[in-house]
Amino acid sequence: MYMHCVIGSGLAGVACAKALLARGAEVMMLDAGIELEPKRAELVRKLGSSKISQWTPEDIATLKGGTHTLVDLSPLSQAAE
């Protein structure tokens, strides 16, 4: 079986990883140096163990909120220009 890599630990990444795991896939989540705050990390764990239909608008808003980067990502944004 192949390992699936999910890029990003935001809302779409968590949903994608959850769907893959539900199908028995092996998943590795990758992110570009973003450190989740403790509240957000706990929310990711909570959402990962519940059905997407059970996610509340408040949970989604919290997950979409600001993050703190550990590295300067500006070279990546300039490469897209």
Secondary structure, DSSP 8 states (H G I E B T S, - for coil): --EEEEE--SHHHHHHHHHHHHTT-EEEEE-SSEE--HHHHHHHHHHHTS-GGG--HHHHHHHHS--EESS--HHHHHHT-
